[in-house]
Amino acid sequence: MSLKNKPGILVSSISAKVSIVGLVRVALERVFENDAYVLWGADASPLCVAKMFVDKFWQMPLLSELSIESFIEFCLANNIQYVIPSRDGELTFYARNRDVLGDKGIYVMVSPFESITTCVDKALFSECLKKDVGHFIETSNNLEDISSEVITVKPQHGSGSKGLGIALTREEALVFSQSIKDPIFQQHIVGREFSADLFVNNAGISIGPVLRWRDLVVDGESKITTTFRNESVEAKTNELAVKLGLYGHAVVQGFITDEGELFFIEVNCRIGGASYLGFEAGLKSIDWFLLESLNKSVEYDFQYPKTALRLVRYAKDEVYELGDE
């Protein structure tokens, strides 16, 4: 079978996400036999590190310069049938066009547009929690609505640690808010931070989650993270994923206080940087997405590990012989 005739799977915004590319490769080898696939990577930068670990690379235009028609044309010309986004900023593009892409036989592991909209807007997310799930942090665009004397300030839209002011006085919070776009104010929560990897299937059932402590966080990403069990938190996390109407892999973040109280912070509707640990713990989100897209029967054979697992993320050097050029 020629490369052109093999089904392609595209991981977009691959940047330096070598571990995510590796996870996709392992899943493809399980689902497709005899290397009957092409692993594509896409990124706006032609020099991204992860391009060294895919079969074919596409220097993808910025989404602001790419029409859905052009994206579909590229996918059809290269037999790309499956797409896995890996960056928050591209989720809206794929979610808005998910049905159009599906009609063309291009399946994207992305949640519905309404779900993405709720998750990237911290005010909407807080309202959703307050209305349907609970475990919410006081959140408002108006500082006067927050009863706490210790405040966290962050941008209303997006995720991650950029533009974040933590444990500020009310006066400091007001000053800090003037330095970021669309600030919101939240009560400051003291507790142990965790993430939860899960998969929501096409029947709306949440599988997992794998809970993990965020032991060491650098620039918003876990560098050391350790799994743990808490059946109550697991149940509430699954409830949240279903209420939000998610699909595919997602990462839920929250705090557990010393008194055992649970607060949800945000949901990232994609595979995260440290989600490798969730996959090692038994989640097979990519396999399940591929099999569902192929309309094959799926055994969601997830079982919690018998012992805790720890992931340590670090830079790794690779040397290649280039030969004569």
N, C-alpha and C positions, 0 to 999 in steps of 0.2 A: 504494500500500500504506500503510495507516494505521500510526501508530507502534505500536499495540497488536499488530498482526499481524507486525511485523518481529521477527526473532530478537534477543534482548538478550544482551549480554555484560556481566557485572558485575565490576568491579575493587573489591575490598573493602579497607578501611583505607587510603583514598587520601590522607588527611592533606594534605601539601604535595607529593605525588609527581607533579608535573606531567609530568615526563619519562616516567614509566612510563605514564601515561594517554596521552601522545602516541604512544608506541610501540604501544600497543594500537590506537589510532585508525588508524595507518598500516597495521597488519596487517589490520584489518577492511576497509579500503579495497581492499586487494589481494585478499582472499578473497571478499568480498561485493560484488556489482556494484550500481551505481545507489543507493548509500547505503542498501542494504536491511538495516539493522541499527540497533540502539539501544545506545549506549554508556552504561551505568549506572556511577555511582560510589557507593560506600557508605562511611560513616564514622560513628562515634558522635557526633562533633562537628558541629553544623549550620553552623559557621563555618569549616570546613576550606577551605584555599586551592584545592585541586584540583577542588572542586565547580564552579568556574567554567569548567572545560574538558571537562565531560561533557555528554551530552544530557539525562540525568535523574539526579537525586540521591535517595538513600535515607538518611535518618538512621537508621542501623541500630542496634538495641539492642546493649548489651554482650553478648558471647557467654555470659557467666554468666547472662544473663537471657533468652536466646534458645534455644528448643528447635529441634531439627532439623525437627520438624513445621511449626513456624511459618516457618522459613526456606524450606522447600519450598513452603508455601502462597504465600508472597510471590513466589517465583520463577515458579511456575505461573501466578499471576494476572497477571504482567507479561511472560510469555513469555521469561523469562531462561533461556537454555539453556547458557550457558558462564560459568564463574567463574574469576577469577584472583586468588588471595590475594597480598597484598604485605607481610604482617607476620608475623614469626616466631611471635608469640603466638596466631595463629589457625590455624596449619597443622595442629595436632592435631585441632581441631574438624572441619576439612574432610577430613582423612585418615581419621579414625574413621568418617565417614559417606559416604565416597567411593562405595561400592557402592550404598548406599541412594539417593543422589542420582542416580547413573547409571541406576538402574532407573526413575527418573522423567524421564529425558531431560535431566538437568542434569549437565554434564560439568565437572569441576574439574581445573585444572592443578596437581596436588599429588601428591607421592610417597606410597607406601603407609604405613600407620600405623607399622609396624615400622621402616621407614627413618627416618621423622621422629623416632621415639623414640630411635634410636641417635644421630642427628645432634645432638639438643638436649642429650644427656647426654655431657659431655666424658669421663667415665670409660668409658662404653660405647663411645664413639667411639675412644678410645685402644686399648681391648681389641680392637676390630674391626680396626684398623690392624695391631696387633701380630700378630694371628692370620692375617690374609688378605692384607695389602698390604705391611706394613713402613712405614718412613719415619714412625715414631711418636715422639712426645715422651714421655719418662718422666712418668707421671701417676699420682697416688694421692691418696686422702683422708687418708693418713698421711704426714706429712713425713719420717718415718724411712725410708720406702721410696724416697726420692729421693736419688740419689748426689751430685748437683750441689751445689756450695756457693753458687751463685747461683740464686735461686728466683723463679718467677712464681706468683702466687696469683690465682685467679679463682673465680666461682661455678660449681658443677658443671653447672647447667642453664642453657640459653639461649645467646645469642650476643651479640657486640658488645663494647664497651669498658667498660661499667659494672661497677664493683666489681672493677677490675683493678689488681693490684699487680705492678709489673715490676721485675726486677733487684734483688731484695731479698736481704739476708743471711738465713741460716736463722732467726736470732733475730727479725729484722724480719718475716719471712714468718709466723712463728707469731703475733706480735702482730696483724698485719694480718688474718689469717684469722679472728680473733674479731669483726671488724667486718662480715663478710658471711655470708649464709646458705649453708649447704652448701658450704663452701670445698673446693677441691682444690688440690694443689701440683703444679707441673711444673718440670722442668729449664728454665732460661732459655736460649733459643737466640739467638745473635747471627747475623743474616743479613739479607738483603734480602727484604722482604715482597711477596708477589704475590697476586693473585686470578685465578681462571680461570672464565670463563663457558662453560657447555656446555648441551646439550639431550640428554636421554635419551628415545628414542622408545618407542612401545608394544611394540616388539620387543626392548627392553632393550639397544639399541645407543646408545652415547654419541657424539654428534656435536660436533666441536670438539676441544679447548676453545680459546677465545681467552685466552691468557695476557696479563696486564697487571701491570706494576709499580705498586705503591701509593706513588707519589712523594710525595704530601702527603695525610696522613690527619687529619681533624678529627672528633672525637667518634665514632670508629670507621668513618667513611665516607671514601672516597677523593674528594678534591677535585681532584687532578691525578693522572692515571693513564695509562700508556703501554704499548701492546702490545709484545710481544717473542715470539720463537720459541725453543723448546727442545724438540726432538722427544722426548727421554727424559722430561722432565717432562710433556709432553702425553700420552704413552702411559700413564704412571703415574696421571695424573689421570683419564683415561678408565677405567682399571682400577678405581680407587677408586669411581667413580660406578656402575659395573656391579656391583661387589661389594656396595655398599650397597643395590642394588635401587631406585635413584632413578627417578623419572619426571618429565618436564617440564624446565623451566629450573632450574638450580642454580648456585651460586657456591661454588667451593672456594677456601679460603685456605691459604697456607703460607709457608714460608721457604726460601730457597736461601742456603746459607752461602758464604763466600768460597772454600771448597774444593770447592764444587759439590754439597754434600750437601743432599738434599731432606727437609724435614719438613712434614707436613700439620698444620694447626692446627684447622680446622673446616670444616663444609659448611653453607651456608645454602640450604635447599630452596625457593628462590623467586627471582624477579627482584630484583636488588640495586639500590641507589641509583646506582651507576656502571656498571650493566650496559648502559646506553645505548651504551657503546663496543663491547661485544660484538656488539650488533645492527648497529651501523655497520660492524663488521668482517665481517659476513656471516651471523651466526646469525639465523635466522628462527623462533625458538622459538614465538612466538605463532601465526604462520601455520601451523606444523607441528602444533601442538596443535589448532587449529581444524579443519584438514583431516583429522586423525586422528579427531576427534570426529564429523565428518561422514561418516566411512568412505570418504573419497575417496583416490585414489592420491596419494602424496606423493613429490616429488623432493627429497631432502635435499641441495640443491645448494649445500653449503658449500665455499668455497675460501678459504684463508688470504690475507689482503691481501698485495700485493707489497711494501708498504712499511709501516713502523711508523706507528701512529696514536696521537694523544694527545687525551685528553678533559680539558677544564678546566670544572669546575662552579662556577657563581657565581649569585648572586641577580639576578633580572631584574625590572624594573618594567614594569607594564602599566597604561595609562590607558584608561578606557571612558567614552563619553558616555552618560549615563543618560536624558537627555531629561526631559520633564515627568513628575513622579510625583504 
